[in-house]
């Protein structure tokens, strides 16, 4: 399975943005049968796109809320990677794809994405208002707008304004896309766009150049034939005079 189950009752707890992303990072390595994960903080941080210190704070917050139980391990006096027992949840849930964990956005932007995913129907379209988004995510409307733009830049969502028949604006339509750019992919695309032209012809320009060369060759052949005929006729006339 390439998805994580995010139960709706967890989203309704108004978890801090960092704690939610940390929980998703732990769920990435959790056995769904036993609800147990044995993973180091560094792997959680890499999976959740967080720093190790942010993961440590997130684990403390999740443990205080009773969402996880930390199992500390050691061997011959050496500390090993902790184990985590994730508290079982019931009810409705949203399937979050693994690749969404690597979204190059802030934890606030990640929580906003999860909320849009929760609101989306079968066509992966969501229509919440900005006030609903800001209330669910726990941020201002201005921050929500900035994070929506960030999600659109990494191709996680596509936003379209909805204009009513009377000309007024309705709630935006958000379509969640299957392709998500990671931070590395975004940097590569930016470099590709900023790269100056090397003078190497593109396939379109190459075909255009070939067509021009073919046209010039045809013109040259016609002119060459006309000149040859003219010289041939001139030669016959000169012989006749002589």
N, C-alpha and C positions, 0 to 999 in steps of 0.2 A: 504494500500500500504506500502511495506517495503523498498521503494527506494526513493531517492531524485533526482530531476531533476537538473543537472548541465549543463547550457547552454554553448555552445562552445564559444560564444562571451565573456563570463566572463573569460574563460580560456585564451583567447587571450589578455586579459587586462594586463597580467603579474602581477597579484596581488602578494603581499608578501605572503610567505607560511603561515604565521600565520593568515592573513586576509582570505585566502581561507578556511582554516579549521574552522575559526569562522563562516563564512557565511554558511558552510555546517551544523554546529551545530545549527544555527538559523533556517535553512530550515527544520531541523529535526522536529521542532515544529510548522512550518508554515501551516496555513490552505490554501490549494491549490486554494480554491474558492475565498477567500478574500485577499490572500497574506499577511496575518497578523499573527503575532506570539506574544503571551503574555507569556513571560517566563523570569525567573530570570537568572542572569549571572552564578550562581552556577550550574544550570541545563545545561546550554549551555556548560560550562566547562567540566562537567561530560560526556556529550554526545560526545563532540569533542575531549576528552582526552587532554585537555589543563588546564592551571592554570587560576584562575579567573582574575588575572592581565593581562594575555595574551589575554583573551577574551575582557577585557576592551580596550586594545590597538587595537585589531582587529575591534571592533565596531567603534572606532573613525576613523580608516582607511577606513572602508566600508562606513561610513556616508559621509566622505569627497569626496569619488568617486561617491556618489549618488546612491549607490546600495541598501542602506537601509535608512529609516527615523526613528529616535528614537522618540517614544512617551513616554514622562515622565509622571508618574502617582503618585498621592498622595491622602491620605484620612485623614482628620482631622489633617493635618500637618505632617503625617507620610508618608514617601516615600514607594511606592509599586514597584513591579517588572515592569520594563519598557516594553512597547509594541514596536514591530518592524514591519514597513511596508516595505516589500521587493519589490523593483522596478520590475515591470513585464518585462520579456525578451521574445524575439521571436527567431525563427530559430531552428537549430538542437540542440539536447541536449543528454547528456549521463545519464543513470540511475545508480546512485550510491547506493549500498545496505547500509542499516543502520549500519550493523555490521562492515563495512569498516571504520566508524568513530572511532571505538575503536582500530584501528590498533596501536600496540605498537611501532610506528616509529615516527621520528621527523616530524614536519610540512612539511619539504622538501620531506621526503619519502612519505608522504600522497599525496602531489601534484604530485609526480612522478607516484604513483598508479593511480590517477585520469587520468593522461595523457595516461597511458597504456590502461586504460579502454576506453578512447576516441578512441584510435587507433585500438582497438580490433574489429574483425569482428564477424560473427555469431558463429564461433567456439571458441570464447573467446581467440583468438590468435592475438598477435601483433608483428610487425617486425620493429620497428623504430631503427635507428642507435643510438649509444651512443651520437654522436654530436647532433642529433635531440632531444634526451631526455634532454641533458644538456641545450640546447637553450630554449626549451619549459618550463622547470622547473625553469630555472634561477640559475643554479649551475655549478660547474666544472664537467668534465668527471669523475674525481676521486671520487667526492662526489656522483655522480650518480651511480657509480659502488658499492660504500659502501651501498647506500640506496637500491639498487636492491638486494644485499645480505641480508639486514635486512628484506625486504619483503619476500624473499624466506624462511627465518628462521621461520617466523610466518605463513607460508603456504598460503600467499596471492597470490603468483605467483610461477611458475616453469620456470626456465631458461634453455634453451638448446642451445649449440653452433651449428651454421650452417656451415658445411664444404662444399665448392663447389667441383665440379668434378676435378678441377685442383689442389685441395689440399689446396687452400686458404680459409680463414675464411670470411664468409659473416655476415650479421646482425644476432644478436641473435634472437631466437624465445622465446617469453614470453607468457605463457599460464596462464590466470587468473583463479584461483581455487575458487570453491564454499566454501570450508572450510577455515575459517580464525581464527587463534588463537588469543585470547585476551592476554593481559599481564599476567593475572592470570593463564590462561591455559598454557602459555609458562613456567611460573615459576613452575607449577605443573609437567610438563613433564620433566623439567631439574632436579627437585628433585627426580622424579621417576627413571630417568636414573642414578643419583648419589647415590641412596639408595643402601647400601650393601645388599648382599644376606642374607636372614633370615634363610636359611636352609629348608624352607618349599618347598616340592617338587612341581614342576609345573606339569600340566596335562601330558606333554610329559614324564617327568622323572618318574612320578607316574606309568604310563603304562609300562614303561621300567622296573621299579622295580618289578611290578607284574609279568611280563613275566619271569624275572630271578627267582623269587620265585617259579613259576609254573614249570620251567625247573628243578630246584633243587629238588622239590618234586617228579617229575617223576623219576629222577635218583635215589633218595633215595628208591622209591617203587621198582624199578628194582633190586637194590642191595639187598634190604630186601628179595625180593622173591628168589633171587639166593642163599642167605645165608640160607634161610629156606629149600630150596630144598637140598642144600649140607648137612645140619645137618640131614635132614630126611633120605637121602641115607646113611650117616655115621652111623646113629642109626640102620638101617636095617642090615648093614654089621656087626656091633658089636654083635647084637643079633644072627646073623648066626654063628659067631665064638664061642659064648658062648653055 
